[in-house]
Amino acid sequence: MKANTPNKPLTSQNQNTPLNMAATYRGLQLVSHFQPILSVSHRRPVGFEGLIRSRDSRGHSLSPAVLLNLPQTSEAHLSLDRLCRRLHMHNFARQVQDESWLFLNLNAQSLVEQQPDVGFMQSLFTQTGLPAHRMVIEILESEIHDRVYLRWLIAHFREMGCLIAIDDFGAGHSNFDRIWELEPDIVKIDRSLIQSASHSSRVERILTGIVSLIHEAGSLVVIEGVESEREALIAIAANADMVQGFYFAKPRPDLYPAADYIDAIDDLLAKQRSQRFKASYQHNQDFKKIETLFRQATSHFAISNAFDISCNLLFQERRAVRCYLLDEAGYQMARNIYSPFYQQQLDKRFTPLISGDNANWSHKHYHFRAIENPGQIQVSRPYLSVADSRMCITVSQTVVVDDRLFVFCCDLDWQDD
């Protein structure tokens, strides 16, 4: 490697900052760029991903994809991969002042046939002064089909003391079984998911579920490729631990100061709280209209024991889909009673699930919460109804009729706007 000699230091704030280093490869000049990975809760970068940039002799930039396709053999791929790692680690060590991580991508093509050498990384730790626990090794697991070798590779870097990140999860053929099997420290969710979530409430819910499942598996989550305020707000709402993308910062040779992000993240958190409050307020306003009808229906049933007529009171609300009655043990007492409006929309493909005869719903939150809180209206979160495979919420309450305890339930249509 050779020292890069630009006209000015990499950061204008400190004229004593060491100059970055560059490398030459097949007539190209290679330099390091770094993109911050931000912890939402800490409101600052906790890591930086090292990204390679290249220029030809005329100063024209080459895309990373073009550069990484230049090698023709696994040995050549490994040589370039090591050159990039060496460049990133040296340039990162020259600038970093805190305990932040350096995320390093491993070229899967170089690792399929060429096993990594412990001595190479150990010498870099010594040269740069960066300890192994500051390194996050990013592996694109979908490109390594030999699972035994993939597990060995992860164990190899983990034994050094490095953290392991699975990159681009959610793209291509990513499977959750790899998460359970490989137990990465961090999972980076591919941009395609946050991009789709910004256009679809359904995908937004799926993203939240994916983050939750990864957390259950014991891994932290980075949502990468965040490029707009809406995507940033969705990532925060999905409970991502960290975020990365052009919305926050583009890759550049020097490291962004932590103070640059405090106001921006505080602003996002304030907007997310406001969105949550508005959604909760609207939900409450919508429910107040339904609550009055639901109280009328349950009171009528308690006096008359005429369930059909009681349900008709609720069907004045256009969102009311079906009513059904459960006993104290959760057994359904009769068939579902559907709103006349929704009877015309029933999907015959789900006919085996439409009838609730002899069903037992004691394991459902709308039953056991009603039993645990007699006389109090219970409102579920939105969920997919098994009766017709549509999103709904269930309103339920215990009702005593002739000294018997029942749970009166009404499903409300809760489709995305």
Buried (B, 14 or more C-beta within 10 A) or exposed (E): EEEBEEEEBBBEEEEEBBBBBBBEBEEBBBBBBBBBBBBBEBBBBBBBBBBBBBBEEEEEEBEBEEBBEBBEEBEBBBBBBBBBBBBBBBBBBBBBEEEBBBBBBBBBBBBBEBEBEEEEBEEBBEEBEBEBEBBBBBBBBBBBEEEEEBBEBBEBBBEBEBBBBBBBBBBEEBEEEBBEBBBBBBBBBBBBBBBBBBEEBEBBBBBBEBBEBBBEBEBBBBBBBBBBBBBBBBBBBBEBBBBBBEBBBEBBBBBBEBEEBEEBBEEBBEBBEEEEEEEEEEBEEBBEEBBEBBEBBBEBBBEEBEBEEBBBBBBEBEBBBBBBBBBBEBBBBEEBBBBEBBEEEBEEEBEEBBEBEEBBBBEBBBBBBBBEEEEEBBBBEBBEBEBBEBBBBBBBBBBEBEEEBBBBBBBBBBEEE
